[in-house]
Amino acid sequence: MSRSPQDLTKTHHHDTYPAISPKKPTLSQAGRSVLITGGGGGIGFEIARSFAKAGASRVIIVGRRSSVLDAAAVKLREEFKDSSTEFIARQGDIGDDASVSSLWDFLHSQNIFVRVLVLNAAHVTPWGPDTLKMDKRELMEGFDVNVGGNFVMMVKFVNQPLRPTGQQLNLIYVSTAGIQMIPAPNQTPYTTSKAAITALVGRIADEHPVEDIQIISYHPGVLYSEGASKFVDKSLLKWDEMALPADYAVWAASPEASWLHGKFVWAHWDVDELKADKDISKLMEQDKGFLRVAVQGLTEVSLEGIMNKPE
């Protein structure tokens, strides 16, 4: 049984809705410190707002441009001046290992334990006519940030010295529907590196039960972000509202989303319909590759089956 992502649920959202509202008591982030990469603008900034609405005790936004981060922090503090949420803006480049180490050393020095990590920052490359005419450096820049940088962030996150024994963590990865488009859009460094890290995040979820780290990757929607504005005219498409992926991140960091541990989903899908659909539940139970990044179209392959294949 196969399902199209456009109609996986009957309801296809383009804006936020009550089930994922950060004001919903069951989605409360009270007492949690949340770190968001690429948090100075676009999706990252809106995600920061949503976690503040959900009552997070601390929201840390990270990015490469200090001026953008500082301006974002001022806006957040002004909007939430009547709340108890603390906002911290910290310059950092996830593509630079030394910068990542400095970030986590700073957090440790401030006695800050990060409970929720939202990996939103990404290296985006222009659309190109021919992959094989690219320079290797252009290709590897995407992998250095989108795979290597996010990997180092995850390692630091999971191995925080201040993490209490047995404390569950929440890891949210902002992916893209581009990883499942066949033929893929001609944006090779971006789509292939995003596919690689989404697959890696899924494999990490195989190694860590949800009680240890709840891990969810999601496609945020079709959004007119600062990055998109560099390549696409706003009049070209009917864009989704930023509140949809922002509030979805809060839902994904809650116990309500625990059953999607290790999966890649779309923010468009109605979360209540998704959970109530018996066909989807059956697919998830019978097909371990459903909503995962892997070679599809074949039945499950086991190591035992490969080793003991008869002549």
Backbone bond lengths (Angstrom), bond angles and torsions (degrees), N, CA, C in turn:
res aa  C-N    CA-C-N  psi(-1)  N-CA   C-N-CA  omega(-1)  CA-C   N-CA-C  phi
1 M - - - 1.474 - - 1.528 108.83 -
2 S 1.324 116.56 126.26 1.458 120.13 178.27 1.520 109.13 -118.96
3 R 1.327 115.75 153.69 1.476 121.08 -178.89 1.524 107.89 -133.61
4 S 1.317 116.15 141.12 1.454 120.64 175.50 1.513 109.28 -79.79
5 P 1.343 118.71 137.64 1.469 119.69 179.39 1.526 112.77 -62.41
6 Q 1.339 116.80 -25.72 1.466 119.37 -179.87 1.533 111.95 -70.41
7 D 1.326 117.44 -24.86 1.459 119.24 -178.61 1.525 112.42 -128.40
8 L 1.324 116.64 29.93 1.462 119.29 179.46 1.526 110.19 -61.50
9 T 1.320 116.38 -36.52 1.469 120.92 170.80 1.525 107.35 -121.49
10 K 1.326 116.40 150.52 1.462 120.47 -178.94 1.521 110.99 -62.75
11 T 1.329 115.78 -35.47 1.466 120.60 178.91 1.519 109.04 -93.13
12 H 1.325 116.62 125.99 1.467 122.87 -178.19 1.531 106.89 -119.69
13 H 1.323 116.81 102.69 1.467 121.30 -172.48 1.523 112.62 -80.16
14 H 1.318 115.09 146.66 1.465 122.31 173.29 1.525 111.52 -122.08
15 D 1.317 115.63 -1.45 1.463 121.71 178.34 1.532 107.00 -147.94
16 T 1.305 116.62 170.62 1.456 119.67 -179.12 1.532 110.96 -65.65
17 Y 1.334 116.18 165.56 1.468 121.39 -178.00 1.527 108.09 -154.50
18 P 1.337 117.87 165.23 1.470 121.24 -169.92 1.521 116.31 -54.34
19 A 1.324 118.43 -36.67 1.468 120.28 -175.46 1.523 113.08 -63.64
20 I 1.342 117.14 -25.03 1.465 119.89 -179.79 1.527 111.92 -113.36
21 S 1.313 116.99 13.40 1.464 120.44 -179.23 1.526 111.04 -62.45
22 P 1.327 118.06 130.04 1.462 120.60 178.20 1.524 113.20 -66.02
23 K 1.320 116.60 -12.19 1.465 121.25 177.02 1.530 111.60 -83.36
24 K 1.316 116.61 -9.97 1.462 121.47 -179.32 1.531 108.94 -67.13
25 P 1.328 119.09 125.62 1.472 121.61 -175.22 1.521 114.79 -54.47
26 T 1.327 117.48 -36.56 1.467 120.01 -177.91 1.525 112.85 -72.56
27 L 1.323 117.07 -10.13 1.471 120.88 178.70 1.528 111.68 -103.82
28 S 1.313 116.71 9.48 1.462 121.07 -176.99 1.534 112.24 -54.32
29 Q 1.325 115.36 136.73 1.469 122.06 176.99 1.531 110.33 -110.17
30 A 1.306 116.43 22.15 1.466 121.56 -179.28 1.523 110.86 -57.20
31 G 1.329 115.73 135.71 1.452 121.23 178.56 1.514 115.03 82.80
32 R 1.327 116.78 1.43 1.466 120.63 -177.43 1.522 112.31 -106.44
33 S 1.322 115.12 143.19 1.462 120.93 169.37 1.522 107.32 -99.72
34 V 1.329 115.77 131.33 1.461 122.40 -174.52 1.522 109.01 -120.49
35 L 1.333 116.87 131.07 1.461 121.60 177.90 1.519 108.45 -114.56
36 I 1.331 115.64 130.27 1.461 121.65 -177.67 1.521 109.22 -125.26
37 T 1.323 117.69 118.31 1.463 120.29 175.89 1.524 108.73 -81.46
38 G 1.330 115.34 149.84 1.462 118.79 -174.64 1.509 110.76 61.92
39 G 1.342 116.68 37.64 1.462 121.48 -172.08 1.511 115.68 -90.66
40 G 1.331 118.06 3.86 1.454 120.05 -176.40 1.515 115.05 -82.30
41 G 1.326 116.70 -17.64 1.457 119.37 -177.31 1.511 111.63 -159.88
42 G 1.335 115.73 175.83 1.453 120.74 174.81 1.517 113.91 56.17
43 I 1.325 115.73 -137.25 1.458 121.40 -177.76 1.527 110.90 -59.86
44 G 1.319 116.47 -43.34 1.464 120.23 -177.23 1.515 112.83 -58.87
45 F 1.338 116.51 -43.44 1.460 120.52 179.06 1.527 110.87 -64.52
46 E 1.334 116.33 -42.07 1.467 119.93 179.27 1.521 111.40 -66.42
47 I 1.330 117.29 -35.19 1.463 120.68 175.85 1.530 109.93 -63.87
48 A 1.326 116.45 -40.22 1.465 120.44 176.82 1.526 110.32 -59.76
49 R 1.318 117.64 -43.28 1.464 121.86 178.43 1.530 110.77 -61.42
50 S 1.323 116.29 -42.10 1.467 119.79 -177.56 1.522 111.50 -66.36
51 F 1.316 117.47 -39.91 1.463 119.16 178.62 1.536 110.59 -68.64
52 A 1.326 116.97 -32.77 1.463 119.58 175.87 1.537 109.66 -66.54
53 K 1.319 116.87 -40.98 1.466 120.69 176.87 1.529 111.12 -61.31
54 A 1.346 115.59 -31.19 1.469 120.50 -179.58 1.528 112.26 -83.04
55 G 1.328 116.28 3.64 1.461 120.41 173.64 1.512 116.20 84.72
56 A 1.333 117.63 21.58 1.469 119.53 177.29 1.527 109.68 -57.02
57 S 1.316 116.32 141.80 1.464 119.37 -178.97 1.523 111.45 -73.24
58 R 1.338 115.22 -29.08 1.471 119.03 -177.83 1.527 109.01 -150.26
59 V 1.324 116.99 134.45 1.459 122.68 176.37 1.519 107.92 -122.50
60 I 1.313 116.06 120.35 1.466 122.53 -177.92 1.518 108.29 -109.92
61 I 1.326 117.34 119.30 1.461 120.95 178.23 1.527 108.76 -106.25
62 V 1.311 115.33 133.82 1.465 121.98 -175.80 1.521 109.13 -124.63
63 G 1.311 116.74 141.20 1.460 121.58 177.34 1.506 110.40 -169.72
64 R 1.325 115.83 174.86 1.469 119.91 -176.30 1.524 113.15 -82.56
65 R 1.342 116.87 -27.18 1.474 119.91 -173.02 1.526 110.77 -101.87
66 S 1.315 115.83 108.51 1.466 121.21 -176.27 1.521 112.42 -60.26
67 S 1.334 117.12 -40.83 1.463 120.17 -177.43 1.528 111.15 -63.73
68 V 1.325 116.77 -39.87 1.468 121.22 178.90 1.521 109.94 -66.90
69 L 1.320 117.23 -43.22 1.460 121.87 179.38 1.528 111.37 -62.85
70 D 1.317 115.80 -45.44 1.468 119.58 -178.75 1.526 111.09 -62.47
71 A 1.338 116.24 -41.45 1.461 120.12 178.75 1.529 110.77 -65.11
72 A 1.338 116.37 -38.46 1.468 121.15 178.91 1.520 110.48 -65.18
73 A 1.330 116.09 -41.72 1.470 120.29 179.94 1.521 111.02 -63.52
74 V 1.326 116.76 -38.88 1.468 120.73 178.09 1.528 110.02 -62.11
75 K 1.331 116.62 -44.21 1.472 120.86 179.24 1.522 110.83 -62.32
76 L 1.319 116.64 -43.04 1.462 120.49 -178.58 1.531 111.39 -66.00
77 R 1.304 116.26 -43.28 1.468 119.37 -179.79 1.521 111.20 -64.45
78 E 1.317 116.16 -36.43 1.466 120.19 179.26 1.533 110.39 -69.03
79 E 1.329 116.50 -44.86 1.462 120.16 -178.49 1.524 111.80 -65.53
80 F 1.319 116.29 -36.75 1.467 120.12 -175.00 1.527 111.97 -111.67
81 K 1.326 116.04 34.30 1.462 120.61 -176.87 1.530 112.46 -64.89
82 D 1.318 116.35 -22.22 1.470 119.37 179.97 1.532 112.43 -94.40
83 S 1.324 116.65 5.12 1.466 120.05 178.45 1.522 109.55 -104.44
84 S 1.314 116.14 173.54 1.472 120.67 -179.99 1.524 111.99 -98.11
85 T 1.323 118.01 7.19 1.464 121.38 -178.79 1.528 111.06 -71.45
86 E 1.308 115.49 130.54 1.468 121.62 175.60 1.525 108.53 -95.09
87 F 1.321 116.42 137.62 1.462 121.12 179.42 1.531 109.61 -115.32
88 I 1.320 114.90 130.84 1.460 121.21 178.54 1.521 108.77 -125.10
89 A 1.321 117.47 127.03 1.461 122.45 174.68 1.521 107.68 -105.70
90 R 1.316 116.39 127.69 1.466 120.26 -176.60 1.528 109.99 -136.28
91 Q 1.331 116.00 120.10 1.465 120.32 178.70 1.520 109.49 -68.54
92 G 1.329 115.12 135.86 1.458 119.93 178.43 1.512 111.12 -171.21
93 D 1.317 116.11 148.57 1.460 122.92 -179.20 1.523 108.15 -119.37
94 I 1.341 118.09 111.25 1.462 119.21 -176.33 1.526 112.27 -68.53
95 G 1.333 117.09 -13.77 1.458 119.99 176.56 1.517 113.07 -82.13
96 D 1.327 117.06 -1.85 1.465 123.05 -178.29 1.526 107.94 -119.17
97 D 1.333 116.68 111.94 1.467 120.95 -175.98 1.523 111.99 -58.55
98 A 1.333 117.11 -39.10 1.462 120.38 -179.69 1.519 111.03 -65.19
99 S 1.335 116.26 -37.25 1.458 121.04 178.78 1.530 110.68 -67.16
100 V 1.322 116.84 -39.63 1.465 121.11 178.22 1.524 110.20 -64.83
101 S 1.331 116.93 -44.33 1.463 120.64 178.70 1.518 111.20 -61.83
102 S 1.343 116.42 -40.64 1.460 121.21 179.51 1.529 110.65 -62.77
103 L 1.334 116.04 -39.62 1.468 120.83 178.67 1.522 111.33 -60.24
104 W 1.320 116.66 -50.31 1.458 120.40 -177.00 1.528 112.07 -71.92
105 D 1.343 116.99 -30.11 1.469 119.89 174.34 1.524 110.35 -64.98
106 F 1.337 115.65 -39.96 1.466 120.37 177.68 1.529 110.62 -62.07
107 L 1.317 116.47 -47.07 1.466 119.75 -179.39 1.523 111.09 -60.45
108 H 1.321 116.34 -41.51 1.471 120.35 178.66 1.525 110.59 -63.96
109 S 1.349 115.65 -41.00 1.471 119.47 -179.18 1.527 111.80 -64.90
110 Q 1.332 116.14 -25.67 1.464 121.11 179.25 1.528 112.16 -93.62
111 N 1.329 115.08 7.56 1.470 121.38 179.53 1.535 111.82 60.61
112 I 1.340 115.17 38.05 1.463 121.00 -179.12 1.531 110.20 -103.34
113 F 1.311 115.69 121.25 1.459 122.15 174.16 1.526 108.55 -102.13
114 V 1.312 117.02 120.39 1.461 122.05 -179.10 1.526 109.25 -87.95
115 R 1.319 115.56 119.29 1.465 120.94 -179.55 1.529 111.67 -90.58
116 V 1.344 116.45 -33.77 1.468 120.90 -177.19 1.528 109.01 -125.45
117 L 1.326 115.93 127.56 1.462 121.47 176.41 1.521 108.70 -116.81
118 V 1.338 116.06 122.72 1.461 121.61 176.55 1.526 107.61 -109.58
119 L 1.326 116.26 111.44 1.459 121.73 179.86 1.523 108.52 -89.79
120 N 1.323 115.12 98.97 1.458 121.30 -175.18 1.523 112.69 -114.70
121 A 1.315 118.09 -28.28 1.464 121.15 -177.71 1.523 111.04 -63.77
122 A 1.322 115.88 144.10 1.463 119.84 -179.04 1.523 110.19 -153.59
123 H 1.315 115.01 153.60 1.461 121.71 173.18 1.525 107.06 -94.55
124 V 1.326 116.70 119.31 1.463 121.52 -178.14 1.523 109.03 -111.57
125 T 1.333 116.23 132.20 1.465 121.02 -179.67 1.524 110.37 -110.91
126 P 1.330 117.19 153.49 1.473 119.75 178.20 1.523 111.11 -64.79
127 W 1.326 115.27 157.66 1.454 120.39 174.76 1.521 108.65 -68.11
128 G 1.330 116.32 138.31 1.456 120.76 -178.46 1.511 111.61 -125.61
129 P 1.334 117.49 155.92 1.468 121.22 -177.35 1.525 114.01 -78.76
130 D 1.334 116.66 -27.06 1.462 118.66 -173.17 1.530 109.05 -153.52
131 T 1.323 116.75 116.01 1.459 121.21 -177.99 1.521 111.71 -58.26
132 L 1.329 116.41 -39.89 1.464 120.08 -174.91 1.526 113.33 -75.28
133 K 1.322 116.68 -0.24 1.458 119.95 172.99 1.530 111.43 -100.36
134 M 1.333 115.53 3.30 1.456 120.09 178.22 1.520 110.85 -78.54
135 D 1.315 114.53 155.44 1.451 120.35 171.38 1.531 108.34 -83.12
136 K 1.327 117.33 144.55 1.465 120.81 -179.39 1.526 111.15 -55.85
137 R 1.310 116.98 -36.51 1.464 120.84 -179.06 1.525 110.76 -59.79
138 E 1.349 117.47 -41.19 1.461 121.11 178.91 1.526 111.41 -62.18
139 L 1.330 114.89 -40.82 1.462 119.42 179.47 1.527 111.04 -65.18
140 M 1.326 116.14 -46.98 1.459 120.70 -172.88 1.525 112.67 -73.33
141 E 1.330 118.31 -24.20 1.463 119.66 176.46 1.526 110.63 -58.58
142 G 1.328 115.63 -40.95 1.455 119.61 178.56 1.516 111.87 -63.64
143 F 1.326 116.75 -42.32 1.458 120.42 -179.31 1.528 111.74 -72.06
144 D 1.331 116.96 -36.31 1.467 120.01 179.99 1.524 111.72 -60.75
145 V 1.328 117.15 -38.22 1.464 121.08 -179.38 1.520 111.11 -87.80
146 N 1.318 116.30 -55.71 1.467 120.79 -170.78 1.518 113.49 -70.91
147 V 1.324 117.28 -28.93 1.469 120.15 177.47 1.533 110.08 -104.48
148 G 1.333 115.98 -61.61 1.466 119.89 -175.92 1.514 113.52 -61.85
149 G 1.322 117.09 -46.07 1.458 120.51 -178.62 1.515 112.54 -64.17
150 N 1.325 116.61 -44.45 1.461 120.10 178.92 1.528 111.44 -67.77
151 F 1.321 116.45 -33.74 1.467 119.61 177.14 1.530 110.52 -61.90
152 V 1.330 117.08 -47.98 1.464 120.70 -179.58 1.527 110.38 -62.87
153 M 1.326 116.84 -38.96 1.474 119.93 177.22 1.529 110.60 -60.58
154 M 1.322 116.96 -42.49 1.462 120.64 -179.80 1.522 111.53 -65.27
155 V 1.317 116.61 -41.33 1.470 121.01 179.69 1.529 109.94 -61.17
156 K 1.328 116.94 -46.98 1.465 121.11 179.58 1.527 111.51 -63.75
157 F 1.304 116.03 -39.23 1.463 122.49 -179.08 1.526 110.98 -62.83
158 V 1.318 115.87 -50.02 1.467 120.62 -175.62 1.531 111.56 -69.16
159 N 1.325 116.32 -30.80 1.468 120.21 -174.86 1.529 113.25 -103.01
160 Q 1.316 116.89 30.50 1.459 120.15 177.71 1.535 110.80 -60.91
161 P 1.336 117.69 129.19 1.473 120.20 178.62 1.525 112.86 -60.59
162 L 1.337 116.54 -26.69 1.473 120.57 -176.15 1.532 112.54 -88.77
163 R 1.299 117.54 1.24 1.471 119.30 -178.10 1.531 110.77 -70.16
164 P 1.315 117.48 120.00 1.468 119.89 178.85 1.532 110.96 -64.17
165 T 1.299 116.96 146.08 1.459 121.21 178.87 1.525 110.23 -58.06
166 G 1.317 115.08 128.64 1.456 120.52 178.07 1.514 114.81 81.34
167 Q 1.334 117.81 2.20 1.462 120.87 -178.14 1.529 110.85 -75.02
168 Q 1.313 117.24 123.03 1.455 121.27 176.89 1.528 110.22 -69.97
169 L 1.334 116.14 144.81 1.451 122.86 174.09 1.524 108.82 -113.20
170 N 1.328 115.94 161.12 1.466 121.10 175.62 1.520 108.77 -125.42
171 L 1.323 115.98 122.07 1.458 122.45 179.62 1.524 108.92 -116.99
172 I 1.329 116.10 122.03 1.458 122.29 179.95 1.529 107.71 -118.48
173 Y 1.342 116.27 126.30 1.463 119.76 178.28 1.526 109.69 -114.58
174 V 1.329 116.18 123.96 1.462 121.83 178.37 1.524 107.90 -86.99
175 S 1.322 115.93 103.56 1.457 122.49 -176.37 1.529 110.13 -98.95
176 T 1.320 117.74 -146.64 1.466 122.07 -179.83 1.522 110.29 -158.77
177 A 1.327 116.07 147.34 1.463 120.40 176.27 1.522 111.20 -68.21
178 G 1.339 116.99 -13.99 1.463 120.48 178.71 1.516 113.25 -58.98
179 I 1.349 117.02 -24.27 1.463 119.69 -177.91 1.519 112.18 -71.50
180 Q 1.337 118.22 -15.75 1.458 120.07 -177.99 1.527 112.95 -113.51
181 M 1.320 116.47 9.41 1.455 120.18 178.73 1.520 110.51 -84.55
182 I 1.331 115.83 125.15 1.466 121.76 178.70 1.529 107.88 -128.99
183 P 1.352 118.70 118.58 1.467 124.92 -2.64 1.523 111.09 -69.33
184 A 1.317 115.30 149.27 1.459 120.56 -176.42 1.526 110.59 -70.98
185 P 1.334 117.07 148.44 1.465 119.33 174.47 1.521 109.08 -61.39
186 N 1.315 116.31 146.43 1.462 120.41 -173.14 1.525 110.84 -77.19
187 Q 1.307 114.86 69.27 1.463 122.90 179.71 1.525 105.83 -138.42
188 T 1.306 115.59 55.79 1.461 123.44 -165.32 1.522 116.30 -50.70
189 P 1.332 120.59 -52.56 1.478 118.36 -177.63 1.521 112.96 -58.98
190 Y 1.339 116.38 -36.21 1.459 120.19 -178.30 1.526 111.54 -73.58
191 T 1.331 117.24 -56.61 1.464 119.66 -174.29 1.518 112.78 -66.93
192 T 1.335 117.56 -39.45 1.462 119.09 -178.65 1.526 111.52 -72.23
193 S 1.319 117.91 -37.78 1.465 119.70 178.20 1.523 110.86 -70.94
194 K 1.336 117.38 -35.40 1.465 120.31 176.41 1.531 110.41 -68.13
195 A 1.328 117.09 -36.18 1.464 120.35 176.32 1.525 110.12 -64.88
196 A 1.334 115.67 -40.81 1.472 120.26 -178.51 1.524 111.48 -64.14
197 I 1.330 117.81 -45.60 1.461 119.24 -177.68 1.525 111.27 -73.09
198 T 1.339 117.31 -32.54 1.465 119.44 176.00 1.519 109.96 -64.64
199 A 1.331 116.64 -40.17 1.465 120.20 176.43 1.523 110.62 -64.85
200 L 1.335 116.93 -41.74 1.461 120.99 180.00 1.524 111.24 -63.50
201 V 1.325 116.23 -42.63 1.471 120.17 177.91 1.528 110.43 -59.92
202 G 1.332 116.21 -39.97 1.458 119.85 177.86 1.521 112.49 -64.81
203 R 1.327 116.66 -38.78 1.470 120.60 178.49 1.530 110.56 -67.06
204 I 1.320 116.18 -37.89 1.471 119.60 177.37 1.525 110.08 -62.93
205 A 1.335 116.20 -37.39 1.464 120.07 177.28 1.529 111.14 -63.57
206 D 1.337 117.36 -30.92 1.466 120.63 175.96 1.529 111.18 -65.29
207 E 1.328 115.51 -30.68 1.469 120.97 -175.98 1.531 112.72 -87.75
208 H 1.327 116.03 -19.64 1.459 120.38 -176.17 1.526 109.89 -125.37
209 P 1.308 118.73 117.27 1.466 120.64 178.58 1.517 110.83 -63.65
210 V 1.323 115.56 158.80 1.459 121.07 -176.55 1.527 111.51 -59.75
211 E 1.315 117.55 -28.07 1.468 120.60 178.47 1.529 111.51 -66.25
212 D 1.336 116.51 -22.33 1.463 121.70 179.59 1.534 109.87 -90.72
213 I 1.328 115.98 -56.49 1.464 121.53 178.35 1.520 108.43 -141.61
214 Q 1.295 117.37 116.31 1.473 121.04 174.34 1.514 107.61 -82.77
215 I 1.331 116.75 118.82 1.457 122.59 -172.14 1.526 110.67 -122.00
216 I 1.315 116.79 125.16 1.466 121.40 177.68 1.529 109.01 -139.90
217 S 1.345 115.62 134.03 1.462 121.94 172.98 1.523 108.22 -109.54
218 Y 1.323 117.01 144.11 1.461 117.84 179.88 1.522 112.93 -147.88
219 H 1.332 113.53 150.94 1.458 122.43 172.42 1.523 107.05 -84.20
220 P 1.326 119.38 121.30 1.467 121.02 -171.83 1.520 115.27 -78.25
221 G 1.322 117.04 -16.28 1.455 119.48 -177.60 1.518 111.16 119.67
222 V 1.307 116.04 -174.80 1.463 122.21 179.08 1.518 106.78 -100.24
223 L 1.322 115.86 101.70 1.460 121.18 -167.11 1.527 111.52 -121.07
224 Y 1.315 115.21 138.21 1.459 118.99 178.23 1.526 108.73 -88.45
225 S 1.314 114.63 80.84 1.458 121.60 -178.86 1.523 110.20 -90.92
226 E 1.318 116.02 177.41 1.464 120.53 177.09 1.520 110.08 -60.25
227 G 1.351 115.70 -40.26 1.465 119.58 179.33 1.516 111.96 -64.60
228 A 1.336 116.61 -43.65 1.466 120.36 -179.34 1.522 111.15 -64.71
229 S 1.328 116.79 -34.47 1.467 120.58 -177.18 1.527 112.56 -64.71
230 K 1.319 116.76 -19.62 1.469 120.59 179.79 1.519 111.92 -75.75
231 F 1.345 116.35 -21.75 1.461 120.01 -173.77 1.526 114.28 -120.65
232 V 1.343 117.71 -20.64 1.460 121.21 -172.34 1.520 110.64 -132.15
233 D 1.322 116.84 138.49 1.462 121.15 175.19 1.524 109.84 -76.42
234 K 1.305 117.40 139.45 1.463 121.59 -175.47 1.527 112.66 -60.80
235 S 1.324 117.25 -29.21 1.459 120.97 -177.62 1.533 113.09 -74.89
236 L 1.301 117.11 -7.76 1.466 121.32 -175.24 1.520 112.72 -69.51
237 L 1.338 117.50 -36.29 1.460 121.60 -174.01 1.524 111.78 -133.03
238 K 1.324 115.01 164.81 1.454 121.00 169.41 1.523 106.49 -94.08
239 W 1.311 116.53 107.82 1.453 121.79 -169.61 1.528 112.23 -85.37
240 D 1.336 116.09 151.84 1.460 121.23 174.10 1.528 109.47 -76.99
241 E 1.320 115.77 158.16 1.457 120.66 177.11 1.533 109.94 -80.86
242 M 1.329 116.21 141.64 1.462 121.64 -179.13 1.528 112.69 -60.54
243 A 1.328 116.61 -27.38 1.465 120.05 -178.51 1.521 112.07 -62.50
244 L 1.337 117.40 -25.90 1.466 120.06 -178.67 1.527 111.53 -63.22
245 P 1.336 120.24 -59.20 1.462 119.20 179.72 1.526 113.00 -69.28
246 A 1.333 116.58 -27.26 1.465 119.68 -179.90 1.522 111.02 -65.66
247 D 1.328 115.96 -50.72 1.463 119.53 179.04 1.528 111.20 -69.71
248 Y 1.326 116.03 -31.05 1.466 119.78 179.18 1.532 110.48 -62.15
249 A 1.323 117.12 -36.12 1.465 120.64 179.40 1.524 110.65 -61.27
250 V 1.333 116.97 -39.10 1.463 120.85 177.91 1.526 109.76 -64.99
251 W 1.331 116.27 -45.38 1.470 119.73 177.90 1.526 110.78 -59.99
252 A 1.327 116.76 -42.03 1.467 120.97 -178.42 1.521 112.23 -65.95
253 A 1.337 117.33 -21.81 1.469 121.72 178.80 1.516 112.20 -93.09
254 S 1.324 116.90 11.98 1.464 120.99 -177.77 1.527 111.17 -110.25
255 P 1.328 117.67 163.70 1.470 120.57 176.37 1.524 112.96 -59.99
256 E 1.333 117.82 -24.46 1.461 120.49 -179.71 1.529 112.32 -61.74
257 A 1.328 116.98 -22.83 1.466 120.58 -177.27 1.524 113.11 -100.92
258 S 1.312 117.34 5.73 1.471 120.48 -173.38 1.528 113.28 -59.51
259 W 1.330 117.83 -28.22 1.467 120.85 -177.46 1.524 112.28 -72.02
260 L 1.342 117.21 -9.93 1.462 121.54 177.48 1.524 112.13 -99.99
261 H 1.306 117.05 16.21 1.474 122.11 -179.68 1.538 110.66 -51.14
262 G 1.328 115.33 123.85 1.461 121.11 176.94 1.513 115.00 85.43
263 K 1.334 118.09 -1.00 1.457 121.52 -175.43 1.530 112.29 -94.68
264 F 1.340 114.80 160.11 1.463 123.33 172.36 1.524 107.12 -110.10
265 V 1.328 117.15 120.82 1.460 121.81 -174.86 1.527 110.23 -130.03
266 W 1.323 115.04 171.98 1.471 121.11 176.03 1.522 109.63 -107.17
267 A 1.326 116.02 138.94 1.465 119.96 176.38 1.529 111.22 -64.72
268 H 1.331 117.34 -22.87 1.464 121.54 179.66 1.532 113.29 -64.07
269 W 1.314 117.05 -29.46 1.464 120.39 -171.96 1.522 111.17 -72.77
270 D 1.303 116.49 132.84 1.458 121.08 177.96 1.529 109.45 -66.50
271 V 1.313 117.25 121.82 1.463 120.18 -172.03 1.523 112.74 -68.09
272 D 1.326 117.71 -32.83 1.463 120.26 178.90 1.526 111.08 -71.38
273 E 1.329 116.60 -42.72 1.461 120.20 177.42 1.526 111.00 -64.76
274 L 1.318 115.52 -39.77 1.462 120.26 -179.01 1.525 110.67 -59.83
275 K 1.311 116.34 -44.13 1.461 120.34 -178.25 1.524 112.07 -73.59
276 A 1.333 117.19 -32.11 1.468 120.89 -175.91 1.526 113.08 -82.73
277 D 1.333 117.34 -16.48 1.461 121.13 -176.22 1.532 110.54 -71.59
278 K 1.329 116.72 113.80 1.461 121.55 -177.15 1.526 112.07 -67.34
279 D 1.332 116.88 -33.17 1.462 120.05 178.20 1.526 111.23 -65.35
280 I 1.339 115.94 -39.94 1.470 119.82 178.43 1.526 109.89 -67.45
281 S 1.319 117.05 -42.55 1.469 120.52 177.64 1.524 110.62 -59.03
282 K 1.329 115.83 -40.08 1.466 120.80 179.25 1.525 110.83 -66.33
283 L 1.334 115.94 -41.60 1.460 120.50 177.43 1.529 111.21 -61.15
284 M 1.321 116.15 -44.49 1.461 120.38 -178.91 1.526 111.21 -64.51
285 E 1.319 115.96 -33.31 1.462 120.29 -179.44 1.528 112.08 -76.87
286 Q 1.332 116.68 -37.88 1.462 120.72 -174.37 1.530 113.61 -91.08
287 D 1.322 117.19 -28.07 1.464 121.05 -175.41 1.525 109.70 -118.53
288 K 1.305 116.98 103.56 1.464 121.15 -178.13 1.531 112.03 -66.90
289 G 1.328 116.83 -17.42 1.459 120.20 179.25 1.513 113.91 -89.92
290 F 1.346 117.18 -3.92 1.462 120.58 -179.36 1.525 110.36 -66.19
291 L 1.335 115.63 129.91 1.470 123.07 -176.90 1.529 111.75 60.74
292 R 1.320 114.77 33.19 1.469 121.57 176.59 1.522 109.17 -129.38
293 V 1.325 116.49 158.11 1.459 121.69 177.59 1.524 108.32 -93.32
294 A 1.337 115.74 111.33 1.468 121.99 -179.59 1.517 107.40 -168.81
295 V 1.339 116.32 176.20 1.461 119.83 174.80 1.522 107.96 -70.51
296 Q 1.325 116.77 121.79 1.453 121.29 -176.93 1.529 110.70 -104.90
297 G 1.326 115.52 164.87 1.454 120.13 176.51 1.510 113.66 99.84
298 L 1.331 116.86 -6.77 1.454 121.96 177.32 1.519 108.53 -119.92
299 T 1.321 116.03 154.97 1.456 118.67 175.59 1.521 109.63 -69.81
300 E 1.310 116.91 165.60 1.458 122.55 -176.75 1.526 111.34 -57.60
301 V 1.303 116.11 135.20 1.465 122.24 179.26 1.521 109.15 -104.16
302 S 1.316 117.77 129.52 1.456 121.51 178.10 1.521 109.56 -110.92
303 L 1.337 115.68 150.65 1.456 120.32 177.76 1.527 110.41 -61.41
304 E 1.331 115.84 -38.86 1.459 120.29 179.54 1.522 110.89 -61.86
305 G 1.347 115.87 -40.32 1.453 120.21 179.94 1.516 112.29 -65.23
306 I 1.349 116.63 -35.34 1.462 120.55 178.86 1.527 110.74 -70.15
307 M 1.329 115.69 -44.84 1.470 121.44 -176.50 1.526 112.72 -68.46
308 N 1.345 115.66 -31.86 1.462 119.13 -174.20 1.519 112.93 -109.60
309 K 1.338 116.81 24.86 1.469 120.01 179.34 1.525 109.70 -65.07
310 P 1.329 117.24 123.17 1.458 119.83 -179.95 1.524 112.32 -67.29
311 E 1.339 116.22 151.80 1.478 121.35 179.04 1.533 108.92 -68.17
